[in-house]
Amino acid sequence: MAKEKEKSRVQVTNKKASFDYEFLETYDAGIVLVGTEIKSIRMGKSSLSDAYCYFDTRGQLYVRGMNIAQYFWGSWGQHEPARDRKLLLTRRELRHLAQAVKVKGLTIVAVRMYIAENGYAKLRIALARGKKAYDKRASIKEKDLRRELDRGM
């Protein structure tokens, strides 16, 4: 019998992003990792809180604010936990995002990091618009209603 690949259990989400931003478009990007970063990610020792993306002067997309803890086992090949990491997207996607970010009020935020079926770490990013205070209250009310409906059934 052929073994089925089990679905990746490594998923790091940025819950604060969905509360603070309205997602317009989402993209899955590869991440350039060094040293023992992938081992730490597979152990679930990473955080996406306050992670956002920016373009450098050469038009390459980087993620800032993503924290990957140092690997506890061994000292060779250790990495800096809070360094900026390059994201891998197609040229068309990069061009589209670069033009969209120039519009006032739009930004790119990191939503979720996971290990893909092929073993590579992927980062789901979203082109987002910041929510106003009344939008946040409406989303809280909607979330409470959904919770009450689920409990009732």
C-alpha positions, 0 to 999 in steps of 0.5 A: 500500500502506498502511504498517503501524505498527511496534511501539514499540521504546522500552521501559524496564523495572524489572528490580529490581521483579520481583525484589523484589516479587510482582505481584498486579495490573497497570495501564497508566497515562498519564503527564502530561509537560511540555516535552521529556520525550517526546523524551527518552523516545523516545530511551530516556533514562529510568530506572525503577529505584527508581520507586514510586507514591503518592497525594497529599492529593487522591487523585491518583496520582503516580510518584516516582523515575522519571528522564527525562534532559534533552533534549540538543538545545536549551535551551528547554523543558527539564524537571527530570529527577527530578520527580514525574509525575502518572499518569492512570487511571480513577476506579474504578482509582484508588479500588481502588488507594487501598483496596489500598495501605492494606493492610499490605505492599502498594505500587504500583511502576512496572514498564515504560514504553513508547510506545503505538501512538497515540504516547503514553507509558504506564507499566505499574504493579503492585500488589505485595507485597514478597518475603521473602529465601526467596522471592527465593532460590526465584525465582533457583533457578527462573530458573536451572532455566529457563535450563538447560532452554532450553540443553538443547533 
